[in-house]
């Protein structure tokens, strides 16, 4: 509400840095279940670049079209931005370019996990993502309370769903609990968005959707941004 009691619409830009429209649609559908009625969400992805970001080469190829797309949204009245992938790719550069609150899914999920668990595990998709996620756990000072495991499924396969991908994901979460002592799980991929509620019921522990954490955090920051 503004000073006259009129609701203030928050405009949030969610960027999926790969060019997989199915991942973007998954983000759009899942976000619709958690955002406020007066939040306007725009989910976008580059038209060029890798279909999924699963290696250092994919990451390098994704950055130029990602930043070009970011530049195309500058000055369009967004109150906050979310980077809808888990490795916080080009996060600092996006913040410099947009000059509004920009929330990374990794950073948001770590903050959330710390509030509900003493030890958590990041469950991601591909094994090639492990070095980057491990390095980011050190960056955010969570290496002593967190571990990371990969389910061995591609980002596109995760987004598409299916019995085989779900089976591998469930096996990996079970290993995180039994072998890593995790009392919470962070889903560390945009391709896994929307799965947290069902998995939380299956395993009876908190399961954190990293991208949705970032979106809900961005809502609060957008509200503050509009007020100030």
C-alpha positions as CSV (number, residue, x, y, z in Angstrom):
1,X,0.0,0.0,0.0
2,X,1.1,3.6,-0.6
3,X,0.3,6.5,1.7
4,X,-3.2,6.7,0.1
5,X,-4.0,3.0,0.8
6,X,-3.6,2.0,-2.9
7,X,-1.7,-1.3,-3.5
8,X,1.7,-0.9,-5.1
9,X,2.4,-3.4,-7.8
10,X,5.9,-4.9,-7.6
11,X,7.5,-5.7,-10.9
12,X,10.1,-8.5,-10.8
13,X,12.2,-9.7,-13.6
14,X,13.3,-13.4,-13.4
15,X,16.1,-14.3,-15.8
16,X,16.7,-17.9,-16.8
17,X,20.2,-17.7,-18.3
18,X,19.8,-20.8,-20.6
19,X,17.6,-20.7,-23.7
20,X,15.4,-23.6,-22.5
21,X,11.8,-22.2,-22.6
22,X,10.6,-25.3,-20.7
23,X,12.7,-24.2,-17.7
24,X,11.3,-20.7,-18.0
25,X,7.7,-22.0,-18.1
26,X,8.4,-24.2,-15.0
27,X,9.7,-21.1,-13.1
28,X,6.6,-19.2,-14.2
29,X,4.2,-21.9,-13.1
30,X,5.9,-22.5,-9.8
31,X,6.2,-18.9,-9.0
32,X,2.5,-18.3,-9.5
33,X,1.9,-20.5,-6.5
34,X,3.9,-18.3,-4.1
35,X,4.0,-14.7,-5.3
36,X,1.6,-12.1,-3.9
37,X,-1.4,-11.0,-5.9
38,X,0.1,-7.5,-6.5
39,X,3.4,-8.8,-7.8
40,X,3.9,-8.7,-11.5
41,X,6.4,-11.4,-12.7
42,X,8.2,-11.4,-16.0
43,X,10.2,-14.6,-16.8
44,X,12.6,-14.4,-19.7
45,X,15.5,-16.3,-21.2
46,X,18.0,-15.5,-24.0
47,X,17.1,-16.7,-27.5
48,X,20.7,-17.9,-28.0
49,X,23.3,-19.7,-26.0
50,X,23.3,-23.2,-24.4
51,X,20.1,-25.1,-23.8
52,X,21.4,-25.9,-20.3
53,X,24.5,-24.7,-18.3
54,X,26.3,-27.9,-17.3
55,X,30.0,-27.1,-17.8
56,X,32.5,-24.2,-17.8
57,X,32.1,-24.1,-21.6
58,X,28.3,-23.8,-21.3
59,X,28.8,-21.0,-18.8
60,X,31.2,-19.1,-21.0
61,X,28.8,-19.4,-24.0
62,X,25.8,-18.3,-21.8
63,X,27.3,-15.1,-20.5
64,X,27.3,-12.9,-23.6
65,X,23.6,-13.5,-24.6
66,X,22.6,-13.3,-20.9
67,X,24.2,-9.8,-20.5
68,X,22.8,-8.6,-23.8
69,X,19.3,-9.6,-22.6
70,X,19.9,-7.9,-19.2
71,X,20.8,-4.7,-21.1
72,X,17.6,-4.9,-23.1
73,X,15.6,-4.8,-19.8
74,X,17.4,-1.8,-18.3
75,X,15.2,1.2,-17.5
76,X,11.9,-0.7,-17.9
77,X,10.7,-0.1,-14.4
78,X,11.5,-3.4,-12.7
79,X,11.8,-3.2,-8.9
80,X,13.9,-6.3,-8.5
81,X,15.5,-9.1,-10.5
82,X,16.1,-12.8,-9.9
83,X,18.8,-14.9,-11.5
84,X,17.0,-18.2,-12.0
85,X,19.9,-20.6,-12.1
86,X,21.9,-22.0,-9.3
87,X,25.5,-21.0,-9.9
88,X,24.9,-17.2,-9.6
89,X,26.3,-16.8,-13.1
90,X,27.5,-13.2,-13.8
91,X,25.5,-12.1,-10.7
92,X,27.8,-9.1,-9.8
93,X,27.8,-7.9,-13.4
94,X,24.0,-8.0,-13.6
95,X,23.8,-6.0,-10.4
96,X,26.1,-3.4,-11.8
97,X,24.1,-3.1,-15.0
98,X,20.6,-3.0,-13.6
99,X,21.2,-1.0,-10.4
100,X,18.1,-2.6,-8.7
101,X,18.1,-5.4,-6.1
102,X,19.3,-8.6,-8.0
103,X,18.9,-11.9,-6.0
104,X,20.9,-15.0,-6.9
105,X,19.2,-18.3,-6.3
106,X,22.3,-19.8,-4.6
107,X,22.7,-16.9,-2.2
108,X,19.0,-16.9,-1.3
109,X,18.8,-20.7,-0.8
110,X,21.8,-20.7,1.6
111,X,20.3,-18.0,3.7
112,X,17.0,-19.9,3.8
113,X,18.7,-23.3,4.7
114,X,20.5,-21.7,7.6
115,X,17.2,-20.7,9.2
116,X,15.8,-24.3,9.2
117,X,18.7,-26.7,9.6
118,X,22.0,-27.3,11.3
119,X,23.4,-29.2,8.4
120,X,22.0,-29.3,4.8
121,X,22.9,-30.8,1.5
122,X,22.6,-29.2,-1.9
123,X,21.2,-31.7,-4.4
124,X,22.0,-30.7,-8.0
125,X,21.6,-32.2,-11.4
126,X,24.9,-32.9,-13.2
127,X,28.2,-33.9,-11.7
128,X,30.1,-31.2,-13.6
129,X,28.3,-28.6,-11.4
130,X,29.9,-29.9,-8.2
131,X,33.1,-27.8,-8.4
132,X,31.3,-24.5,-8.9
133,X,28.8,-25.2,-6.1
134,X,31.5,-26.3,-3.7
135,X,33.4,-23.1,-4.4
136,X,30.3,-21.0,-3.8
137,X,29.6,-22.8,-0.5
138,X,33.1,-21.4,0.5
139,X,32.3,-18.0,-0.9
140,X,29.2,-17.8,1.3
141,X,30.8,-19.3,4.3
142,X,28.6,-22.4,4.4
143,X,31.2,-25.1,3.7
144,X,31.2,-26.3,7.3
145,X,27.4,-26.9,7.5
146,X,26.7,-28.0,3.9
147,X,27.6,-30.7,1.4
148,X,26.7,-31.2,-2.2
149,X,25.6,-34.2,-4.3
150,X,24.7,-34.6,-7.9
151,X,21.8,-36.8,-9.1
152,X,23.4,-37.4,-12.5
153,X,20.5,-36.0,-14.5
154,X,20.7,-33.2,-17.1
155,X,19.0,-29.9,-16.4
156,X,16.7,-30.4,-19.4
157,X,15.8,-33.9,-18.2
158,X,15.1,-32.5,-14.7
159,X,12.8,-29.9,-16.1
160,X,11.0,-32.4,-18.3
161,X,10.3,-34.7,-15.3
162,X,9.8,-38.3,-15.9
163,X,10.1,-41.4,-13.7
164,X,13.9,-42.1,-14.3
165,X,14.9,-38.5,-13.3
166,X,12.6,-38.6,-10.3
167,X,14.1,-41.9,-9.2
168,X,17.6,-40.6,-9.4
169,X,16.7,-37.5,-7.5
170,X,15.0,-39.5,-4.7
171,X,18.0,-41.8,-4.4
172,X,20.4,-38.8,-4.1
173,X,18.3,-37.1,-1.4
174,X,18.2,-40.4,0.5
175,X,22.0,-40.5,0.3
176,X,22.2,-36.9,1.5
177,X,20.2,-37.8,4.6
178,X,21.8,-41.2,5.3
179,X,25.4,-40.5,4.4
180,X,25.8,-36.7,4.8
181,X,23.6,-36.2,7.8
182,X,21.5,-33.6,6.1
183,X,18.4,-32.4,8.0
184,X,17.4,-30.2,5.1
185,X,17.8,-30.3,1.3
186,X,18.4,-27.5,-1.1
187,X,17.3,-28.2,-4.7
188,X,20.3,-26.7,-6.6
189,X,19.0,-26.3,-10.1
190,X,16.5,-24.2,-12.0
191,X,15.4,-27.5,-13.6
192,X,14.2,-28.8,-10.3
193,X,11.8,-25.9,-9.6
194,X,8.4,-26.9,-8.2
195,X,9.4,-30.3,-6.8
196,X,10.1,-29.2,-3.2
197,X,6.6,-29.6,-1.7
198,X,6.2,-33.3,-2.8
199,X,9.8,-34.2,-1.8
200,X,9.3,-32.6,1.6
201,X,6.3,-34.9,2.2
202,X,8.2,-38.0,1.0
203,X,11.3,-37.4,3.2
204,X,9.6,-35.5,6.1
205,X,12.2,-32.7,6.2
206,X,12.6,-29.2,4.8
207,X,13.2,-29.1,1.0
208,X,14.2,-25.7,-0.2
209,X,13.5,-24.5,-3.8
210,X,16.4,-22.2,-4.5
211,X,14.7,-20.2,-7.3
212,X,11.5,-19.7,-5.4
213,X,13.5,-18.6,-2.4
214,X,15.1,-15.9,-4.6
215,X,11.7,-14.8,-6.0
216,X,10.1,-14.4,-2.6
217,X,13.2,-12.6,-1.3
218,X,13.1,-10.3,-4.3
219,X,9.4,-9.5,-3.5
220,X,10.4,-8.1,-0.1
221,X,13.4,-6.2,-1.5
222,X,11.2,-4.8,-4.3
223,X,8.7,-3.5,-1.7
224,X,11.5,-1.8,0.2
225,X,13.0,-0.5,-3.1
226,X,9.7,1.2,-4.0
227,X,9.3,2.7,-0.6
228,X,12.8,4.3,-0.7
